Amino acid sequence: MMRSVDVFYQILLPLIILQFLRTLFLPTTFDMILLAILVFLYLSHVLGWFSS
């Protein structure tokens, strides 16, 4: 189970970068909210907010 979670977070960083670039060129409210959610998910993993 933890391995699949780690794979998800490894895929999440490139998605954040692509979403950030998309937000720079075509900023919409949806893009900004999606970017904020992705960053929150990544930071929660890095800082261990939801780890047991």
PyMOL Python script that loads the backbone (N, CA, C, O; Angstrom):
from pymol import cmd

cmd.read_pdbstr("""\
ATOM      1  N   MET A   1       0.824  -1.202   0.000  1.00  0.00           N
ATOM      2  CA  MET A   1       0.000   0.000   0.000  1.00  0.00           C
ATOM      3  C   MET A   1       0.862   1.257   0.000  1.00  0.00           C
ATOM      4  O   MET A   1       0.598   2.188  -0.761  1.00  0.00           O
ATOM      5  N   MET A   2       1.879   1.294   0.836  1.00  0.00           N
ATOM      6  CA  MET A   2       2.723   2.485   0.904  1.00  0.00           C
ATOM      7  C   MET A   2       3.478   2.713  -0.407  1.00  0.00           C
ATOM      8  O   MET A   2       3.762   3.852  -0.777  1.00  0.00           O
ATOM      9  N   ARG A   3       3.800   1.623  -1.101  1.00  0.00           N
ATOM     10  CA  ARG A   3       4.508   1.772  -2.370  1.00  0.00           C
ATOM     11  C   ARG A   3       3.638   2.492  -3.398  1.00  0.00           C
ATOM     12  O   ARG A   3       4.136   3.330  -4.149  1.00  0.00           O
ATOM     13  N   SER A   4       2.364   2.177  -3.439  1.00  0.00           N
ATOM     14  CA  SER A   4       1.473   2.850  -4.388  1.00  0.00           C
ATOM     15  C   SER A   4       1.291   4.321  -4.027  1.00  0.00           C
ATOM     16  O   SER A   4       1.140   5.161  -4.914  1.00  0.00           O
ATOM     17  N   VAL A   5       1.305   4.636  -2.746  1.00  0.00           N
ATOM     18  CA  VAL A   5       1.206   6.025  -2.309  1.00  0.00           C
ATOM     19  C   VAL A   5       2.462   6.783  -2.716  1.00  0.00           C
ATOM     20  O   VAL A   5       2.377   7.925  -3.168  1.00  0.00           O
ATOM     21  N   ASP A   6       3.629   6.156  -2.559  1.00  0.00           N
ATOM     22  CA  ASP A   6       4.875   6.805  -2.954  1.00  0.00           C
ATOM     23  C   ASP A   6       4.931   7.042  -4.457  1.00  0.00           C
ATOM     24  O   ASP A   6       5.429   8.077  -4.901  1.00  0.00           O
ATOM     25  N   VAL A   7       4.430   6.101  -5.243  1.00  0.00           N
ATOM     26  CA  VAL A   7       4.390   6.273  -6.699  1.00  0.00           C
ATOM     27  C   VAL A   7       3.486   7.449  -7.050  1.00  0.00           C
ATOM     28  O   VAL A   7       3.809   8.234  -7.941  1.00  0.00           O
ATOM     29  N   PHE A   8       2.359   7.578  -6.358  1.00  0.00           N
ATOM     30  CA  PHE A   8       1.451   8.697  -6.593  1.00  0.00           C
ATOM     31  C   PHE A   8       2.161  10.029  -6.357  1.00  0.00           C
ATOM     32  O   PHE A   8       2.006  10.959  -7.147  1.00  0.00           O
ATOM     33  N   TYR A   9       2.929  10.127  -5.290  1.00  0.00           N
ATOM     34  CA  TYR A   9       3.610  11.384  -4.993  1.00  0.00           C
ATOM     35  C   TYR A   9       4.788  11.637  -5.921  1.00  0.00           C
ATOM     36  O   TYR A   9       5.168  12.791  -6.125  1.00  0.00           O
ATOM     37  N   GLN A  10       5.377  10.592  -6.489  1.00  0.00           N
ATOM     38  CA  GLN A  10       6.425  10.792  -7.488  1.00  0.00           C
ATOM     39  C   GLN A  10       5.834  11.327  -8.793  1.00  0.00           C
ATOM     40  O   GLN A  10       6.483  12.100  -9.497  1.00  0.00           O
ATOM     41  N   ILE A  11       4.631  10.926  -9.110  1.00  0.00           N
ATOM     42  CA  ILE A  11       3.957  11.425 -10.306  1.00  0.00           C
ATOM     43  C   ILE A  11       3.407  12.830 -10.064  1.00  0.00           C
ATOM     44  O   ILE A  11       3.253  13.608 -11.006  1.00  0.00           O
ATOM     45  N   LEU A  12       3.116  13.148  -8.829  1.00  0.00           N
ATOM     46  CA  LEU A  12       2.490  14.421  -8.487  1.00  0.00           C
ATOM     47  C   LEU A  12       3.397  15.620  -8.772  1.00  0.00           C
ATOM     48  O   LEU A  12       2.906  16.658  -9.216  1.00  0.00           O
ATOM     49  N   LEU A  13       4.683  15.507  -8.534  1.00  0.00           N
ATOM     50  CA  LEU A  13       5.589  16.647  -8.741  1.00  0.00           C
ATOM     51  C   LEU A  13       5.625  17.099 -10.201  1.00  0.00           C
ATOM     52  O   LEU A  13       5.492  18.297 -10.452  1.00  0.00           O
ATOM     53  N   PRO A  14       5.799  16.201 -11.182  1.00  0.00           N
ATOM     54  CA  PRO A  14       5.731  16.673 -12.576  1.00  0.00           C
ATOM     55  C   PRO A  14       4.369  17.259 -12.943  1.00  0.00           C
ATOM     56  O   PRO A  14       4.293  18.191 -13.744  1.00  0.00           O
ATOM     57  N   LEU A  15       3.292  16.720 -12.364  1.00  0.00           N
ATOM     58  CA  LEU A  15       1.972  17.291 -12.617  1.00  0.00           C
ATOM     59  C   LEU A  15       1.873  18.717 -12.079  1.00  0.00           C
ATOM     60  O   LEU A  15       1.261  19.580 -12.709  1.00  0.00           O
ATOM     61  N   ILE A  16       2.472  18.962 -10.925  1.00  0.00           N
ATOM     62  CA  ILE A  16       2.473  20.309 -10.349  1.00  0.00           C
ATOM     63  C   ILE A  16       3.229  21.268 -11.266  1.00  0.00           C
ATOM     64  O   ILE A  16       2.787  22.393 -11.497  1.00  0.00           O
ATOM     65  N   ILE A  17       4.361  20.819 -11.781  1.00  0.00           N
ATOM     66  CA  ILE A  17       5.156  21.676 -12.663  1.00  0.00           C
ATOM     67  C   ILE A  17       4.380  21.997 -13.941  1.00  0.00           C
ATOM     68  O   ILE A  17       4.337  23.151 -14.368  1.00  0.00           O
ATOM     69  N   LEU A  18       3.769  20.981 -14.550  1.00  0.00           N
ATOM     70  CA  LEU A  18       2.980  21.224 -15.758  1.00  0.00           C
ATOM     71  C   LEU A  18       1.783  22.132 -15.483  1.00  0.00           C
ATOM     72  O   LEU A  18       1.467  23.008 -16.288  1.00  0.00           O
ATOM     73  N   GLN A  19       1.131  21.928 -14.371  1.00  0.00           N
ATOM     74  CA  GLN A  19      -0.014  22.763 -14.019  1.00  0.00           C
ATOM     75  C   GLN A  19       0.429  24.198 -13.744  1.00  0.00           C
ATOM     76  O   GLN A  19      -0.286  25.141 -14.083  1.00  0.00           O
ATOM     77  N   PHE A  20       1.595  24.371 -13.136  1.00  0.00           N
ATOM     78  CA  PHE A  20       2.118  25.713 -12.888  1.00  0.00           C
ATOM     79  C   PHE A  20       2.387  26.432 -14.206  1.00  0.00           C
ATOM     80  O   PHE A  20       2.047  27.606 -14.353  1.00  0.00           O
ATOM     81  N   LEU A  21       2.998  25.733 -15.169  1.00  0.00           N
ATOM     82  CA  LEU A  21       3.266  26.343 -16.473  1.00  0.00           C
ATOM     83  C   LEU A  21       1.964  26.688 -17.192  1.00  0.00           C
ATOM     84  O   LEU A  21       1.854  27.744 -17.815  1.00  0.00           O
ATOM     85  N   ARG A  22       0.993  25.804 -17.105  1.00  0.00           N
ATOM     86  CA  ARG A  22      -0.306  26.080 -17.724  1.00  0.00           C
ATOM     87  C   ARG A  22      -0.956  27.298 -17.080  1.00  0.00           C
ATOM     88  O   ARG A  22      -1.559  28.124 -17.766  1.00  0.00           O
ATOM     89  N   THR A  23      -0.829  27.408 -15.760  1.00  0.00           N
ATOM     90  CA  THR A  23      -1.420  28.539 -15.045  1.00  0.00           C
ATOM     91  C   THR A  23      -0.720  29.846 -15.403  1.00  0.00           C
ATOM     92  O   THR A  23      -1.351  30.903 -15.421  1.00  0.00           O
ATOM     93  N   LEU A  24       0.571  29.781 -15.687  1.00  0.00           N
ATOM     94  CA  LEU A  24       1.285  30.988 -16.093  1.00  0.00           C
ATOM     95  C   LEU A  24       0.791  31.518 -17.432  1.00  0.00           C
ATOM     96  O   LEU A  24       0.658  32.729 -17.610  1.00  0.00           O
ATOM     97  N   PHE A  25       0.518  30.620 -18.376  1.00  0.00           N
ATOM     98  CA  PHE A  25       0.150  31.049 -19.716  1.00  0.00           C
ATOM     99  C   PHE A  25      -1.349  31.260 -19.906  1.00  0.00           C
ATOM    100  O   PHE A  25      -1.754  32.171 -20.628  1.00  0.00           O
ATOM    101  N   LEU A  26      -2.171  30.441 -19.276  1.00  0.00           N
ATOM    102  CA  LEU A  26      -3.619  30.558 -19.405  1.00  0.00           C
ATOM    103  C   LEU A  26      -4.279  30.499 -18.025  1.00  0.00           C
ATOM    104  O   LEU A  26      -4.917  29.506 -17.678  1.00  0.00           O
ATOM    105  N   PRO A  27      -4.122  31.555 -17.254  1.00  0.00           N
ATOM    106  CA  PRO A  27      -4.652  31.493 -15.882  1.00  0.00           C
ATOM    107  C   PRO A  27      -6.182  31.569 -15.835  1.00  0.00           C
ATOM    108  O   PRO A  27      -6.794  32.512 -16.335  1.00  0.00           O
ATOM    109  N   THR A  28      -6.761  30.564 -15.228  1.00  0.00           N
ATOM    110  CA  THR A  28      -8.192  30.581 -14.952  1.00  0.00           C
ATOM    111  C   THR A  28      -8.372  30.238 -13.477  1.00  0.00           C
ATOM    112  O   THR A  28      -7.441  29.771 -12.819  1.00  0.00           O
ATOM    113  N   THR A  29      -9.552  30.469 -12.978  1.00  0.00           N
ATOM    114  CA  THR A  29      -9.827  30.162 -11.583  1.00  0.00           C
ATOM    115  C   THR A  29      -9.666  28.671 -11.319  1.00  0.00           C
ATOM    116  O   THR A  29      -9.115  28.276 -10.291  1.00  0.00           O
ATOM    117  N   PHE A  30     -10.146  27.841 -12.244  1.00  0.00           N
ATOM    118  CA  PHE A  30     -10.030  26.395 -12.082  1.00  0.00           C
ATOM    119  C   PHE A  30      -8.562  25.964 -12.010  1.00  0.00           C
ATOM    120  O   PHE A  30      -8.199  25.132 -11.180  1.00  0.00           O
ATOM    121  N   ASP A  31      -7.720  26.531 -12.880  1.00  0.00           N
ATOM    122  CA  ASP A  31      -6.296  26.185 -12.879  1.00  0.00           C
ATOM    123  C   ASP A  31      -5.636  26.549 -11.558  1.00  0.00           C
ATOM    124  O   ASP A  31      -4.824  25.783 -11.038  1.00  0.00           O
ATOM    125  N   MET A  32      -5.973  27.698 -11.018  1.00  0.00           N
ATOM    126  CA  MET A  32      -5.360  28.129  -9.761  1.00  0.00           C
ATOM    127  C   MET A  32      -5.809  27.250  -8.593  1.00  0.00           C
ATOM    128  O   MET A  32      -5.010  26.913  -7.720  1.00  0.00           O
ATOM    129  N   ILE A  33      -7.082  26.885  -8.583  1.00  0.00           N
ATOM    130  CA  ILE A  33      -7.586  26.013  -7.516  1.00  0.00           C
ATOM    131  C   ILE A  33      -6.961  24.628  -7.627  1.00  0.00           C
ATOM    132  O   ILE A  33      -6.560  24.047  -6.618  1.00  0.00           O
ATOM    133  N   LEU A  34      -6.876  24.094  -8.840  1.00  0.00           N
ATOM    134  CA  LEU A  34      -6.261  22.787  -9.050  1.00  0.00           C
ATOM    135  C   LEU A  34      -4.790  22.796  -8.636  1.00  0.00           C
ATOM    136  O   LEU A  34      -4.317  21.848  -8.008  1.00  0.00           O
ATOM    137  N   LEU A  35      -4.071  23.853  -8.982  1.00  0.00           N
ATOM    138  CA  LEU A  35      -2.670  23.970  -8.585  1.00  0.00           C
ATOM    139  C   LEU A  35      -2.541  24.024  -7.063  1.00  0.00           C
ATOM    140  O   LEU A  35      -1.647  23.395  -6.496  1.00  0.00           O
ATOM    141  N   ALA A  36      -3.408  24.755  -6.413  1.00  0.00           N
ATOM    142  CA  ALA A  36      -3.365  24.840  -4.953  1.00  0.00           C
ATOM    143  C   ALA A  36      -3.621  23.477  -4.313  1.00  0.00           C
ATOM    144  O   ALA A  36      -2.964  23.118  -3.336  1.00  0.00           O
ATOM    145  N   ILE A  37      -4.567  22.723  -4.855  1.00  0.00           N
ATOM    146  CA  ILE A  37      -4.865  21.391  -4.321  1.00  0.00           C
ATOM    147  C   ILE A  37      -3.673  20.464  -4.504  1.00  0.00           C
ATOM    148  O   ILE A  37      -3.309  19.731  -3.584  1.00  0.00           O
ATOM    149  N   LEU A  38      -3.059  20.490  -5.691  1.00  0.00           N
ATOM    150  CA  LEU A  38      -1.899  19.633  -5.955  1.00  0.00           C
ATOM    151  C   LEU A  38      -0.728  19.979  -5.033  1.00  0.00           C
ATOM    152  O   LEU A  38      -0.065  19.088  -4.502  1.00  0.00           O
ATOM    153  N   VAL A  39      -0.481  21.265  -4.849  1.00  0.00           N
ATOM    154  CA  VAL A  39       0.613  21.695  -3.966  1.00  0.00           C
ATOM    155  C   VAL A  39       0.319  21.282  -2.530  1.00  0.00           C
ATOM    156  O   VAL A  39       1.219  20.834  -1.820  1.00  0.00           O
ATOM    157  N   PHE A  40      -0.925  21.427  -2.096  1.00  0.00           N
ATOM    158  CA  PHE A  40      -1.299  21.019  -0.745  1.00  0.00           C
ATOM    159  C   PHE A  40      -1.075  19.522  -0.541  1.00  0.00           C
ATOM    160  O   PHE A  40      -0.549  19.105   0.491  1.00  0.00           O
ATOM    161  N   LEU A  41      -1.473  18.718  -1.520  1.00  0.00           N
ATOM    162  CA  LEU A  41      -1.268  17.270  -1.423  1.00  0.00           C
ATOM    163  C   LEU A  41       0.214  16.927  -1.332  1.00  0.00           C
ATOM    164  O   LEU A  41       0.615  16.087  -0.527  1.00  0.00           O
ATOM    165  N   TYR A  42       1.022  17.576  -2.155  1.00  0.00           N
ATOM    166  CA  TYR A  42       2.457  17.287  -2.159  1.00  0.00           C
ATOM    167  C   TYR A  42       3.104  17.725  -0.836  1.00  0.00           C
ATOM    168  O   TYR A  42       3.908  16.988  -0.265  1.00  0.00           O
ATOM    169  N   LEU A  43       2.760  18.895  -0.364  1.00  0.00           N
ATOM    170  CA  LEU A  43       3.332  19.377   0.907  1.00  0.00           C
ATOM    171  C   LEU A  43       2.875  18.514   2.081  1.00  0.00           C
ATOM    172  O   LEU A  43       3.633  18.305   3.028  1.00  0.00           O
ATOM    173  N   SER A  44       1.657  18.019   2.026  1.00  0.00           N
ATOM    174  CA  SER A  44       1.189  17.161   3.115  1.00  0.00           C
ATOM    175  C   SER A  44       2.004  15.876   3.186  1.00  0.00           C
ATOM    176  O   SER A  44       2.235  15.341   4.271  1.00  0.00           O
ATOM    177  N   HIS A  45       2.438  15.382   2.032  1.00  0.00           N
ATOM    178  CA  HIS A  45       3.278  14.182   2.024  1.00  0.00           C
ATOM    179  C   HIS A  45       4.695  14.497   2.496  1.00  0.00           C
ATOM    180  O   HIS A  45       5.266  13.761   3.301  1.00  0.00           O
ATOM    181  N   VAL A  46       5.257  15.592   1.993  1.00  0.00           N
ATOM    182  CA  VAL A  46       6.637  15.957   2.339  1.00  0.00           C
ATOM    183  C   VAL A  46       6.756  16.272   3.826  1.00  0.00           C
ATOM    184  O   VAL A  46       7.724  15.868   4.471  1.00  0.00           O
ATOM    185  N   LEU A  47       5.789  16.981   4.365  1.00  0.00           N
ATOM    186  CA  LEU A  47       5.848  17.382   5.772  1.00  0.00           C
ATOM    187  C   LEU A  47       5.240  16.351   6.700  1.00  0.00           C
ATOM    188  O   LEU A  47       5.320  16.493   7.920  1.00  0.00           O
ATOM    189  N   GLY A  48       4.627  15.303   6.138  1.00  0.00           N
ATOM    190  CA  GLY A  48       4.083  14.220   6.943  1.00  0.00           C
ATOM    191  C   GLY A  48       2.857  14.577   7.746  1.00  0.00           C
ATOM    192  O   GLY A  48       2.675  14.077   8.856  1.00  0.00           O
ATOM    193  N   TRP A  49       2.005  15.442   7.199  1.00  0.00           N
ATOM    194  CA  TRP A  49       0.821  15.866   7.919  1.00  0.00           C
ATOM    195  C   TRP A  49      -0.175  14.748   8.140  1.00  0.00           C
ATOM    196  O   TRP A  49      -0.807  14.692   9.195  1.00  0.00           O
ATOM    197  N   PHE A  50      -0.333  13.856   7.175  1.00  0.00           N
ATOM    198  CA  PHE A  50      -1.343  12.823   7.269  1.00  0.00           C
ATOM    199  C   PHE A  50      -0.760  11.415   7.432  1.00  0.00           C
ATOM    200  O   PHE A  50      -1.485  10.425   7.333  1.00  0.00           O
ATOM    201  N   SER A  51       0.521  11.329   7.676  1.00  0.00           N
ATOM    202  CA  SER A  51       1.132  10.002   7.816  1.00  0.00           C
ATOM    203  C   SER A  51       0.809   9.440   9.191  1.00  0.00           C
ATOM    204  O   SER A  51       0.703  10.170  10.175  1.00  0.00           O
ATOM    205  N   SER A  52       0.658   8.145   9.230  1.00  0.00           N
ATOM    206  CA  SER A  52       0.295   7.499  10.501  1.00  0.00           C
ATOM    207  C   SER A  52       1.508   7.123  11.308  1.00  0.00           C
ATOM    208  O   SER A  52       1.377   6.572  12.400  1.00  0.00           O
TER     209      SER A  52
END
""", "prot")
cmd.dss("prot")
cmd.show_as("cartoon", "prot")
cmd.util.cbc("prot")
cmd.orient("prot")
